[in-house]
Amino acid sequence: MVETFLRPFEMCVKEGDASSVMCSYNKINGVPSCVDTRLMKQTIRNEWNLHGYIVSDCDSLDAIYSYQHWLDFSPEEAVAAATRAGLDLDCGLFGTNYHKDHGVKAVAEGKLAEKDIDNSLRNLYMVLMRVGFFDNIPQYENLGVKDICTPENIELARESARQGIVLLKNERNTLPLASTKGNKKLKVAVVGPHAQATDVMRGNYAGPPCQITSPENGISRHVNVITRLGCDDFRCKSAHNISEAVEAANIADATIIVTGLDPYHIEGEEKDRDNLLLPGYQTHLIEQVAEASNGPVVLVIMSGGGVDISFAQNNPKIGAILWAGYPGQEGGHAIADVVFGRYNPGGRLPLTWYTNKYVNLLPITSMRLRPDTELGYPGRTYKFYDGPEILYPFGFGLSYTGFRYTIKNFLAAATAATIAMSSSHQKCKNVTYRADTFGFAPPKCQSVVVADSPCGETIKIDVQVTNTGTVDGTDVVLVYSKPPVEIDGAPLKQLAKYERVFVPAKSAKIVKFELNACEALGIVDSTAYVVLPAGKHMIQVGDGEKAVGFPVEIKF
C-alpha cells in the first residue's frame, strides 16, 4: 500500500500541492476508504498536509449503505462516519447526494456535529478562495468552448499524443515511411478495427473533444488511402471481412494495421481482462494482411494495458510496431506524424508488457507484488518480476536515431555518502537480509527510518546524452536506484528520476540530476516503514546495453 498504491497520490499532494483527493468504493483492510479515518485524516490530511478537500467517488457513500452494509449503517450514520473520518464532499450520482439528502437528519439525530460540517466547509471554501472564485475576475466570467478550443490547445493535444507514442519495433528501418513513390503519392492500405477510430481514442471518462481526427483521416493528409476495416468492430467476432483487408494490402505500396483494445468494454471501469490477447480474430487479421502485403507493414496498437503481440514482434513481414495508447482527439494526426517522419518518437512504456503465459502463473486474486516463493508466483511490475521472459520491459521505447549515455560528473562524496544522525535521533531499524549472503556482516545500524531523519544528503549527476544518429530526436533519460543486494525482498530497481531531452543529430547535451538520498535510495520494509538502508546501492542511468552507473555507499 505505502510502496506502490499510495505513492503517486502522495507525490501529487506533497510535491504538486494537489487541491483535492478522491476516496473510492473499495475497502482497505476491510474498511471502506471513504470512512477510513487513518487514510483520510492521518495520512492524507496530516502526514501529507493536504491543502484542499477530500471528495467521494460518485455513489461511494451509497455503496457503504446499500452494498457493503458496513456495520449496518443507516444512510445518516454513513454520512456522519464519512464526514468525521475526513470526507468533505459527496460526489453523488443520478440526482442523489448523501450529504444533501441525509446530512440534516444526521445532525438532528446527534450523529453528526456541526463542527465537523464547519471543518468540511472550511476545506472547500479554502480551495474556492485559492482559485479566485470570489474575486470577480473579468476574464474568467464567460469562459467557453472558444477559450478551450484554441489553435494552441489543439496543437498541445497533438504534441501530447506524439510524445506518448512508443516505437516497439523498427526492423530494417521500416519507419519512417516516405509519403511519395517517385513523383506520385504513396498508396497506403489502412486496415483494422481502429482504422477509423474516434471515440476509442478518447479513452475512458473523457469530455467532448474540440475536434477529432481518426487514423484514417490523419494518414490521408499525407498519402492516398485505401481503407478496409477487416472486422465489424474491435471484438472482431467474425473473419468474413478479413479478405477485403487482405486485398487492399495486396495492391498497396504500404500497409498500416490499426488494432487493439477498447476503453469502454474491455478496459473500462468494472471490467477485468482474463487474458492479454487481442480480441476475436484480430491476430488472424494481422497475420493474413501482413502475409499478403507487397510493401512495408506497420502495426499500430491502441490500448491502455499491455497486449501479447509476440506473434507480430516475431513476424519478419511486420517491420514496425507502434503503441499509441488511447491518444485523444489528435491521435490520427499524431500517428501520421510519427509514421511519416514529421516526429521522431521518444515515448517509453509506463508498464511491463508480459506474454499471455503470465496470466497462468498466478491467480487474479493474488495481490502481492513481491514473488511468493512458497506458491511459486512471480512478482509484479519491473520492481519485482522474476518470472519467464517478458515481451517489453518497463521504460522500453525505440527511436529513429540512437543515443549513448556517459556520466560526466557526479558528486565525489556520493561514492561514500554519510547520513549524519544526531544523538537524539538514533532510530536505527533492522532490515531482513537474504539467507544466501555468505560472509556478509550486517552493519550495526542497518537502516534509519526516513521520517525520523534529516535526509539532507544529495547525489548530483551530470549525464551526457549523445545522439549518435543522423536524425534529431528526443530521449527520455531514466535514472534508477538499486538497493544493496543483501537485503531480502527489496526491489530489483526503482525509478528515481527522469528527464526528457531533445538532442540534434550528431550532437550531445548534458542533463543534470540531483537526487535526495532518502527519496532515491529509500525502500519500504515489511512493516510499511520507509527506511534508508546501509550498504552499497547502485545508481543506474538507462536500461539494457546503454545503461551506465556507479555505486553509492550509505554508512551511519
DOTI-341437 format. One record per residue (C-alpha): y, x, z; residue in one letter. Coordinates in steps of 0.25 Angstrom, whole numbers, padded with zeros to 4 digits, always signed. Layout:
<pts>
YXZA...
</pts>
This chain:
<pts>
+0000+0000+0000M+0010+0011+0004V+0006+0021-0006E+0005+0012-0019T+0010-0003-0018F+0022-0001-0009L+0027+0012-0014R+0034+0006-0027P+0041-0005-0019F+0045+0006-0008E+0051+0015-0019M+0059+0003-0025C+0065-0001-0011V+0067+0013-0005K+0071+0021-0018E+0076+0009-0027G+0083+0001-0016D+0076-0012-0021A+0082-0025-0017S+0070-0033-0016S+0055-0033-0013V+0045-0044-0016M+0033-0047-0008C+0021-0052-0015S+0010-0063-0014Y-0001-0053-0009N-0006-0049+0005K-0005-0035+0010I-0016-0032+0020N-0017-0047+0022G-0003-0051+0024V+0005-0058+0013P+0016-0048+0008S+0027-0058+0010C+0025-0060+0025V+0021-0045+0027D+0032-0040+0037T+0026-0026+0037R+0028-0025+0022L+0042-0032+0020M+0049-0029+0033K+0043-0016+0038Q+0040-0009+0025T+0050-0015+0014I+0062-0019+0023R+0061-0008+0034N+0054+0004+0028E+0059+0003+0014W+0072-0002+0018N+0073-0013+0008L+0088-0017+0005H+0085-0031+0000G+0076-0043+0001Y+0061-0046+0000I+0056-0058-0009V+0043-0064-0010S+0035-0065-0023D+0036-0079-0028C+0027-0088-0021D+0022-0078-0011S+0026-0086+0001L+0019-0098-0004D+0007-0089-0007A+0007-0086+0008I+0006-0100+0012Y-0002-0107+0000S-0012-0096-0004Y-0013-0085+0007Q-0012-0095+0019H-0006-0083+0027W-0008-0086+0041L-0008-0101+0037D+0007-0100+0036F+0015-0112+0032S+0026-0111+0022P+0036-0109+0033E+0028-0099+0040E+0026-0091+0027A+0041-0091+0025V+0044-0087+0039A+0034-0076+0039A+0039-0070+0026A+0053-0070+0030T+0050-0064+0043R+0042-0053+0036A+0054-0049+0027G+0054-0059+0015L+0068-0063+0011D+0066-0071-0001L+0055-0080-0007D+0054-0079-0022C+0048-0093-0023G+0040-0100-0034L+0041-0112-0043F+0052-0118-0034G+0046-0115-0021T+0053-0105-0011N+0047-0104+0003Y+0060-0099+0009H+0067-0111+0004K+0056-0121+0006D+0051-0117+0019H+0061-0108+0026G+0070-0118+0032V+0058-0125+0038K+0052-0111+0043A+0066-0109+0051V+0065-0123+0056A+0051-0121+0062E+0055-0108+0068G+0046-0100+0059K+0058-0092+0052L+0070-0087+0059A+0084-0088+0053E+0086-0073+0056K+0074-0070+0046D+0081-0078+0036I+0094-0071+0038D+0087-0058+0036N+0082-0062+0023S+0095-0067+0018L+0101-0054+0022R+0092-0046+0013N+0094-0056+0002L+0109-0056+0003Y+0110-0041+0004M+0104-0040-0010V+0113-0051-0015L+0125-0043-0010M+0120-0030-0015R+0119-0035-0030V+0133-0041-0029G+0129-0056-0029F+0141-0060-0020F+0151-0051-0027D+0155-0059-0039N+0153-0048-0049I+0158-0054-0062P+0149-0046-0072Q+0137-0052-0064Y+0141-0067-0065E+0136-0070-0078N+0124-0061-0081L+0115-0066-0092G+0106-0062-0104V+0117-0055-0111K+0118-0045-0099D+0103-0042-0099I+0100-0042-0114C+0110-0031-0118T+0106-0021-0128P+0106-0010-0117E+0096-0018-0109N+0087-0021-0121I+0087-0006-0124E+0083-0004-0109L+0071-0013-0111A+0067-0005-0123R+0069+0008-0117E+0061+0003-0104S+0049-0001-0113A+0050+0012-0121R+0049+0020-0108Q+0037+0013-0103G+0028+0014-0115I+0017+0024-0113V+0011+0032-0124L-0004+0033-0121L-0010+0039-0133K-0004+0046-0145N-0015+0053-0153E-0011+0061-0166R+0004+0057-0163N+0002+0043-0168T+0015+0039-0161L+0026+0038-0165P+0023+0031-0178L+0032+0033-0190A+0039+0020-0194S+0038+0023-0208T+0028+0028-0218K+0034+0035-0229G+0047+0027-0233N+0041+0014-0228K+0040+0007-0214K+0026+0009-0207L+0017-0003-0208K+0012-0005-0193V+0002-0015-0188A+0006-0021-0175V-0006-0028-0169V-0012-0032-0155G-0009-0044-0146P+0004-0038-0141H+0010-0034-0154A+0020-0046-0153Q+0021-0045-0138A+0033-0051-0132T+0031-0057-0118D+0020-0048-0115V+0029-0036-0116M+0038-0042-0105R+0027-0041-0094G+0026-0050-0082N+0038-0056-0075Y+0048-0053-0086A+0061-0061-0088G+0065-0065-0102P+0068-0054-0111P+0081-0052-0119C+0072-0050-0132Q+0058-0045-0134I+0052-0036-0145T+0037-0037-0148S+0030-0024-0152P+0029-0030-0166E+0044-0032-0167N+0047-0019-0161G+0038-0011-0171I+0042-0019-0183S+0056-0013-0181R+0050+0000-0186H+0039-0003-0196V+0032-0014-0204N+0023-0022-0195V+0010-0030-0197I+0007-0038-0184T-0007-0043-0181R-0010-0046-0166L-0025-0046-0168G-0026-0055-0155C-0021-0068-0151D-0015-0063-0139D-0017-0052-0128F-0030-0058-0124R-0036-0055-0138C-0047-0064-0135K-0052-0064-0150S-0054-0054-0160A-0051-0063-0172H-0037-0058-0175N-0040-0043-0174I-0044-0042-0189S-0029-0045-0192E-0024-0033-0184A-0035-0024-0190V-0030-0028-0204E-0015-0025-0200A-0019-0011-0194A-0027-0008-0207N-0015-0010-0216I-0004-0004-0207A+0001+0010-0206D+0000+0010-0191A-0005+0000-0181T+0001-0003-0167I-0008-0011-0158I-0001-0018-0146V-0011-0024-0136T-0012-0025-0121G-0012-0034-0109L-0003-0046-0105D+0006-0047-0093P+0004-0061-0091Y-0011-0064-0092H-0017-0050-0089I-0008-0042-0080E+0001-0053-0075G+0003-0058-0061E-0010-0063-0055E-0018-0056-0066K-0029-0045-0063D-0035-0037-0074R-0050-0035-0073D-0051-0024-0084N-0042-0014-0090L-0045-0018-0105L-0037-0024-0116L-0039-0040-0117P-0049-0046-0126G-0050-0040-0140Y-0038-0031-0139Q-0047-0018-0138T-0055-0023-0150H-0042-0026-0158L-0036-0012-0155I-0049-0005-0159E-0050-0013-0172Q-0036-0011-0176V-0036+0004-0173A-0048+0006-0182E-0042-0002-0193A-0029+0005-0193S-0026+0015-0204N-0014+0021-0197G-0010+0025-0183P-0013+0015-0171V-0004+0013-0159V-0009+0005-0147L+0001-0002-0138V-0003-0007-0125I+0005-0017-0117M+0000-0019-0103S+0005-0017-0088G-0008-0010-0083G-0018-0001-0089G-0027-0004-0100V-0040+0003-0104D-0037+0007-0118I-0046+0019-0118S-0052+0014-0131F-0039+0015-0138A-0036+0029-0131Q-0049+0034-0137N-0047+0028-0151N-0043+0038-0161P-0037+0027-0170K-0027+0023-0159I-0017+0034-0160G-0007+0030-0149A-0007+0020-0137I+0006+0015-0130L+0007+0007-0117W+0019-0001-0117A+0017-0009-0104G+0024-0022-0106Y+0037-0016-0112P+0046-0028-0111G+0056-0034-0121Q+0058-0022-0129E+0043-0018-0129G+0042-0019-0144G+0053-0010-0147H+0049+0000-0137A+0035+0001-0142I+0040+0003-0156A+0050+0013-0151D+0038+0021-0146V+0029+0019-0157V+0039+0023-0168F+0044+0035-0160G+0058+0030-0156R+0054+0032-0142Y+0045+0043-0136N+0036+0037-0126P+0037+0043-0112G+0031+0032-0103G+0020+0034-0093R+0009+0025-0088L+0012+0020-0074P-0002+0018-0070L-0016+0023-0073T-0024+0017-0085W-0039+0016-0082Y-0050+0013-0091T-0057+0000-0089N-0068+0006-0081K-0058+0007-0069Y-0060-0008-0066V-0074-0006-0063N-0072+0006-0054L-0066-0002-0042L-0064-0017-0039P-0051-0024-0041I-0051-0027-0026T-0051-0013-0022S-0037-0010-0018M-0038+0005-0015R-0030+0015-0023L-0038+0027-0018R-0052+0029-0022P-0063+0023-0014D-0074+0033-0013T-0084+0024-0006E-0083+0013-0016L-0081+0023-0028G-0068+0017-0032Y-0058+0026-0039P-0043+0026-0035G-0032+0019-0042R-0019+0024-0048T-0016+0038-0052Y-0015+0042-0038K-0029+0039-0034F-0038+0036-0046Y-0050+0046-0047D-0060+0038-0056G-0064+0039-0070P-0055+0044-0081E-0043+0035-0084I-0036+0031-0097L-0022+0035-0094Y-0016+0041-0081P-0004+0036-0073F+0008+0043-0080G+0002+0045-0093F+0010+0044-0106G+0012+0052-0119L+0024+0055-0127S+0027+0059-0142Y+0030+0072-0136T+0025+0082-0126G+0030+0086-0112F+0028+0098-0103R+0032+0100-0089Y+0036+0112-0082T+0040+0113-0067I+0053+0122-0068K+0056+0122-0053N+0052+0116-0040F+0057+0117-0026L+0051+0130-0021A+0049+0124-0007A+0041+0113-0013A+0029+0122-0014T+0028+0123+0001A+0037+0111+0005A+0038+0109+0020T+0041+0096+0026I+0049+0098+0039A+0045+0090+0051M+0054+0089+0064S+0046+0089+0077S+0050+0075+0079S+0043+0070+0066H+0029+0077+0067Q+0022+0066+0062K+0010+0073+0055C-0001+0064+0049K-0015+0068+0045N-0020+0065+0032V-0034+0064+0027T-0040+0076+0019Y-0051+0076+0010R-0065+0080+0015A-0067+0090+0003D-0055+0099+0006T-0063+0110+0011F-0056+0121+0018G-0043+0113+0019F-0036+0114+0033A-0027+0101+0035P-0013+0105+0040P-0009+0102+0054K+0001+0092+0049C-0006+0085+0037Q+0005+0075+0033S+0018+0069+0038V+0022+0054+0037V+0033+0053+0027V+0041+0042+0034A+0042+0051+0046D+0046+0064+0039S+0060+0069+0034P+0054+0071+0020C+0066+0079+0015G+0057+0089+0006E+0059+0088-0009T+0052+0094-0021I+0060+0097-0033K+0054+0099-0046I+0060+0103-0060D+0051+0099-0071V+0054+0104-0085Q+0049+0093-0095V+0047+0099-0109T+0046+0091-0122N+0036+0099-0130T+0036+0090-0142G+0045+0086-0153T+0049+0072-0149V+0059+0069-0138D+0053+0062-0126G+0053+0056-0112T+0044+0061-0102D+0041+0055-0088V+0038+0067-0078V+0029+0062-0067L+0029+0070-0054V+0016+0069-0045Y+0013+0074-0032S-0002+0077-0027K-0005+0077-0013P-0014+0088-0006P-0028+0087-0012V-0034+0088+0002E-0028+0074+0006I-0038+0063+0005D-0034+0050-0002G-0021+0056-0007A-0016+0052-0021P-0020+0061-0033L-0006+0062-0036K+0006+0053-0035Q+0019+0051-0043L+0031+0057-0036A+0042+0057-0047K+0044+0055-0062Y+0055+0056-0071E+0057+0052-0086R+0064+0063-0094V+0068+0064-0109F+0065+0077-0116V+0069+0080-0130P+0059+0087-0139A+0056+0102-0137K+0065+0102-0124S+0064+0101-0109A+0070+0094-0097K+0070+0097-0082I+0066+0085-0073V+0069+0087-0059K+0061+0080-0048F+0064+0080-0033E+0052+0075-0024L+0053+0071-0010N+0041+0078-0004A+0037+0066+0005C+0039+0056-0007E+0032+0064-0017A+0021+0070-0009L+0018+0059+0002G+0005+0051+0002I+0001+0039+0009V-0010+0041+0019D-0021+0032+0023S-0013+0026+0034T-0002+0022+0024A+0008+0033+0029Y+0015+0041+0018V+0013+0055+0022V+0017+0069+0016L+0004+0077+0017P+0004+0092+0020A-0003+0101+0009G-0002+0105-0005K+0004+0094-0014H+0006+0095-0029M+0018+0091-0038I+0013+0087-0052Q+0022+0085-0064V+0016+0077-0075G+0001+0073-0078D-0010+0079-0085G-0009+0092-0093E+0006+0093-0092K+0006+0092-0077A+0013+0103-0069V+0014+0104-0054G+0016+0112-0041F+0011+0111-0026P+0019+0107-0015V+0014+0110-0001E+0018+0102+0011I+0018+0108+0025K+0022+0103+0038F
</pts>
